[in-house]
């Protein structure tokens, strides 16, 4: 028989095709990153909308958080409604460092709000944040530790489904109220704002904001590569197995608790990094970032783009936030109705999100209008020697 040359027939061919597709994906991702860094800002400047560069930087930082949510919700089946906590922890870590950047001639080296509450000496909690290296570790380790502890306590007791979502939402309420009440130490409801310098450069200068924007693009790319690596191999297949049938995975000899704690901690780290990149581009971090509303909104971004797709989390975050911004500018009184309509359409018409629709219905429409009717038989059969001999015998 003539071997079917249209599909890989050996493990080597499959491996080569897999690496080829990954290299293509990497090349496309690198091209998109270069466009975001060099082309998009120039387009915004040319159209007189330079302010949207910083806006896009904020949305890309939020996309990092969405990647983490897609990792645990789309691939592991854990719907977290509390990722605003980790986002806020990362934001507060970088904000505390920025608030300790004083001019060389400053006589009082205290954050501006502390003397208002009678504090004359910098609290011990703040002192390590003088160090930028410590701040970087805090951005990663604090969300990771909080996420790991919370995850262990929850997953050890086999809590999942809606109960897990309720617990993460309760965690959000606890952190929101705690940070909201720390008026003396972190300015409570008002949050930390009015950042001046970083490494001697003005935080709010266009050049500095451009650096933050580039860093956000780079970290978004690295976060995507990490999530893609985690979900494309054996670890990713195990996460999907835990999502689809956790009991069967447990009976197969795997410990779901350890894997779920690990992936939840990684997701928390991504949220913390997103918060740390978002804060200097926004100029403020407050307990509002830990509010339930923002955590639910993060889930909506992933749902709009398409869960368990990764790229859908990025697309959904950028589209929803840009739509929110533009609609609020054009229709300030009724823009919330438009936003609600978008969410209803996604839930009722596009339950798999935009990427999911493109992979199913969208692909079918494309084939119908641009590719033509499908062949009656498999193409490989036309190359089969036995089929050709049989056809020739029938003709004779």
C-alpha positions, 0 to 999 in steps of 0.5 A: 500500500502507498503510505498516506502522505497527507498525515504524519505516520510516525512519532518522528513526523508528529514531533517535527510537526509539533516543533514546526507549529511551535516555531511558527507560533513563536515567530508570529508572537515575536512579530506581534510584539515588535508591532506593539513596541514599534508600530502601534505607538507611532500610529497613535502618535500620528493620529493624535492619540498618544494617550492611548499608548499608556492606555494600551500598556495598562490593558496589556498588563491586565492581559497578564492577569487574564492569562493566569485566570485562563490557566486555572479556569480554562485548563484546570476548571477552577473559577476564581473570583478573587484574583483581584487580591493577587493583582492588588498585592503586586500593585502595592509592592511596587507602589511602596517602593515608588513612594520611598523614592525621595529627592536627594534634598528631602528633609523628611523621608516619609510617604506624604500621607503618613505625617497626616496621621501622626506617624513620624518614623517609617514603619518597619513593614516599609523599610525593606521596600527601599530595595528594588531587588526586594520589591521584585521578590515581593511582587512574585513571592507574596502573591505566590505564598498567599495563593499557595496557602489559600490553595492548599487549605481549599484543595486539601479539603477537596473543595471545588466548583461553586464552593471554590468560587465562593471562597475566593470571593470571600477572600477578596472581601477580607483583603479589601476590608483589611487594606481599606482600614489601614489608613495610617500605613497604606492610606486606606481608601485613598490608596497609594498615588503621586509617584515621583521618581524611579531610578532618578527618572520622572515616573510620569515622563513620556519616556519613562512610561514608554519603558513601562509599556515595553516592559509590559509587552515583554512580560506579556510575551514571557507569560504567554510562553510560560502558559503555553509551555505548561499547557502543551505537554504532559502537565497540560494534559493532566490539568485538563484531566483534573478539569474533566474528571478529577476522581479518575485522575486521582484513581490513576495515581495522581495527587490533584492537591499538589498540582492544583496548588502549584497552578493556582500559585503560578496564576497568582504570580501572573496576577501580581506581575500584572498589578505591578506593571499596571500601577505605575502606568495608572499612577495609583493603587487602592483597595478598589483593585481588590473589589469583587467587581474587578475580579468578576470583570477579569473572568468576563475578559477570558469568557469573551475571548474564549477560555482554554485558548490563552490567546482568547484571554489576551484578545478578550481583555484588550477588546473589552477594555478598549470597548469600555473606554471608547463607549464611555467616551462616545456615550457617557450616559448609556455606555453601560447598556452597550457593555451589558449587550456585549456580555449577553451576546457572548453568553447566549450566542458565543458561549465558547468566546470569540476564539472558540467561535472562530475555530468552529462556526467561523471555520465552517463559514470560511470553508463554505464561502472560500474553500468550496465543497468538501470532497466526497472521499478522503484524499488519501484513498485516491493514492491507495494502490489497492483502491486504484487497482479495484477501480481499474478492475471495475472499469475493465 
